[in-house]
């Protein structure tokens, strides 16, 4: 039976790499992100990896989630069995200058948007008695760092919520697991667009923070997302998986 995966934050970084992984494995795709041009670029690259799959895109800011638009796009692909909640934003702020706007934005995008799309997909998964939810959290949701209070709190909430989903979904054959990446080379980080003259110094500092002495790549995370989303992890639910080069235990 042909299956499909819904991926948020699919226009770049981890979401983009995840789209390519699932495309290569033969899954239909629904790619969700804020910018049409980025989604269409990923769609073209994913389609080139497998001309036999169906790919739909949906430009939508999760702060303005529209269930009807999601349902309309789902009708054009095969039965959705996997949801990857990957969309997120990140900023660093000191405690006394983390405004309520920052707090609200962090939770609206990093958590509430995922909650809303999961509620829609949950109904579908229950009807089909099959579903797998992969929530992309962060090692900061397990072990916070200074000046990341709003982001870390939103990701800690996501980890806890994932455990609840696993407990509530078992009777319906719905699995839920969370991935906690460390520092990954994606546009969410300010250093990603740093001047070339500054990058070597920045990257050296980052690699020294890792037990494995290298910065994360989106492809590393995509492999784990595929494992937990697919039937490769058919007896796994409620897991919290760090993939961080060892930064969390250094």
C-alpha positions in Angstrom: 0.0 0.0 0.0 1.3 3.4 -1.0 1.8 5.7 2.0 2.5 9.4 2.5 4.3 11.6 5.0 3.4 15.2 6.0 6.5 17.3 6.8 6.4 20.8 8.3 9.2 23.2 7.9 10.0 21.4 4.7 11.5 24.3 2.8 15.0 24.1 4.2 17.4 22.4 6.6 16.2 19.3 8.4 12.8 19.4 6.8 14.3 19.5 3.3 16.7 16.7 4.0 13.8 14.6 5.5 11.7 15.2 2.3 14.6 13.8 0.2 15.0 10.8 2.4 11.3 9.8 2.3 11.1 10.5 -1.4 14.1 8.1 -2.0 12.2 5.5 0.0 9.1 5.8 -2.1 6.7 7.8 0.1 4.3 10.4 -1.3 4.9 13.8 0.3 3.0 16.8 1.5 5.5 19.6 2.1 4.4 22.4 4.4 6.3 25.7 4.9 6.0 29.4 4.8 7.6 30.2 1.4 6.2 28.9 -1.9 9.5 29.2 -3.8 11.4 27.2 -1.2 8.8 24.4 -1.2 8.7 24.2 -5.0 12.5 23.9 -5.1 12.4 21.1 -2.6 9.5 19.5 -4.5 11.5 19.5 -7.7 14.6 18.0 -6.1 12.5 15.3 -4.3 10.7 14.4 -7.5 14.0 14.0 -9.3 14.8 11.3 -6.7 11.7 9.4 -7.4 9.4 10.2 -10.4 6.8 7.7 -9.3 5.7 9.5 -6.1 3.1 12.2 -5.7 4.2 15.5 -4.1 2.0 18.3 -2.9 3.1 21.6 -1.3 1.2 23.8 1.1 2.5 27.3 1.9 1.1 28.1 5.4 2.4 29.8 8.5 1.5 27.5 11.4 0.6 30.5 13.5 -2.3 30.8 11.0 -3.1 27.1 10.7 -6.0 26.2 8.4 -7.3 22.6 8.7 -9.4 22.9 5.6 -6.4 23.8 3.4 -4.5 20.8 4.9 -7.4 18.4 4.2 -7.7 19.7 0.6 -4.0 18.9 0.0 -4.2 15.5 1.6 -6.9 14.5 -0.8 -4.3 14.5 -3.6 -1.9 12.0 -2.1 -2.1 8.5 -0.8 -3.1 7.7 2.8 -1.0 9.7 5.3 0.6 7.5 7.9 3.5 9.7 9.1 3.6 13.3 10.4 6.9 15.0 11.0 6.5 18.2 13.1 9.7 19.9 12.2 8.8 23.6 11.8 10.5 25.9 14.4 12.1 29.2 15.2 15.0 30.0 17.4 16.4 33.1 19.0 18.8 33.8 21.9 17.6 36.3 24.5 18.7 37.2 28.0 16.0 36.7 30.7 15.4 40.4 31.1 15.0 41.1 27.4 12.9 38.1 26.4 9.7 39.9 25.6 6.3 38.3 25.8 6.2 38.6 22.0 9.3 36.3 21.9 7.7 33.9 24.3 4.4 33.8 22.4 6.1 33.3 19.0 8.2 30.5 20.3 5.3 28.6 21.7 2.9 29.4 18.8 5.4 28.1 16.1 7.4 25.4 18.0 4.5 23.9 19.9 1.0 25.1 19.2 1.3 24.8 15.4 2.4 21.2 15.8 -0.5 20.6 18.2 -3.0 21.9 15.7 -1.7 19.9 12.7 -1.4 16.8 14.9 -5.1 17.1 16.0 -6.1 17.0 12.3 -3.8 14.1 11.5 -4.8 12.2 14.7 -8.4 11.8 13.4 -7.1 10.3 10.1 -4.6 8.0 11.9 -7.4 6.8 14.3 -9.7 6.0 11.3 -7.0 4.0 9.6 -5.6 2.5 12.8 -2.1 3.5 11.8 0.0 6.5 12.4 3.5 7.7 13.4 4.3 11.1 14.7 7.9 12.4 14.9 8.3 15.6 16.8 11.6 17.4 16.2 12.4 18.9 19.6 16.0 19.8 20.7 18.7 18.8 23.1 17.9 22.2 24.7 14.5 20.7 25.6 16.4 18.2 27.8 19.4 20.3 28.9 18.8 24.0 28.5 21.6 26.6 28.0 21.8 30.2 29.1 19.9 32.8 27.0 17.6 30.2 25.4 14.8 30.1 28.0 11.8 30.6 25.7 13.1 28.2 23.0 14.2 25.6 25.5 10.9 25.7 27.4 8.9 25.3 24.1 11.0 22.2 23.2 10.7 20.8 26.7 7.0 21.1 26.3 7.2 19.3 23.0 9.1 16.4 24.5 6.6 16.0 27.3 3.6 16.3 24.9 5.1 13.6 22.7 5.1 11.2 25.7 1.4 12.0 26.3 0.7 11.3 22.6 2.4 8.0 22.8 0.3 7.0 25.9 -2.9 8.1 24.3 -2.2 6.7 20.8 -1.2 3.1 21.7 -4.8 1.7 21.6 -5.2 3.1 18.0 -1.8 1.9 16.7 -0.5 5.5 16.7 3.1 5.9 17.7 4.8 9.2 18.8 8.5 9.8 19.3 10.7 12.8 19.7 14.0 13.6 18.1 16.3 16.0 19.9 19.0 17.4 17.6 22.0 19.2 18.8 23.7 22.0 16.8 22.9 21.4 13.2 24.1 23.4 10.2 20.7 24.9 9.2 19.3 28.4 8.5 17.7 28.5 11.9 21.1 29.4 13.4 22.7 32.8 12.9 26.1 31.3 12.1 24.7 29.7 9.0 24.8 33.0 7.1 27.9 34.3 8.7 30.7 35.8 6.6 33.1 33.3 5.2 35.9 35.0 7.0 34.2 34.3 10.3 32.8 30.8 9.7 36.0 28.9 10.3 36.4 30.3 13.8 32.7 29.8 14.6 32.7 26.3 13.3 35.9 25.4 15.2 34.2 26.6 18.4 31.1 24.5 17.7 33.0 21.3 16.9 35.0 21.6 20.1 31.7 21.4 22.0 31.0 18.0 20.5 32.4 14.6 21.7 32.5 13.6 18.0 34.2 16.8 17.0 32.0 17.7 14.1 28.9 19.8 13.5 25.6 18.2 12.7 24.2 17.9 9.2 20.5 17.8 8.3 21.0 14.4 6.6 22.0 12.9 10.0 18.7 14.0 11.5 16.7 12.9 8.5 18.0 9.4 8.9 16.7 9.2 12.5 13.4 10.8 11.5 12.9 8.2 8.9 13.7 5.4 11.3 11.2 6.6 13.9 8.6 7.5 11.4 8.7 4.3 9.4 8.1 0.7 10.2 11.7 0.3 11.0 10.8 1.3 14.6 7.4 -0.5 14.6 7.8 -1.4 18.3 9.0 2.0 19.5 6.8 4.8 21.0 7.4 7.5 23.5 11.2 7.5 22.8 13.3 10.7 23.3 16.3 10.3 21.0 19.3 12.6 21.2 21.3 13.0 18.0 23.8 15.6 18.9 27.4 14.5 18.5 27.5 13.9 22.3 27.1 17.6 23.3 24.5 16.8 25.8 26.8 14.6 27.9 30.0 16.5 27.5 
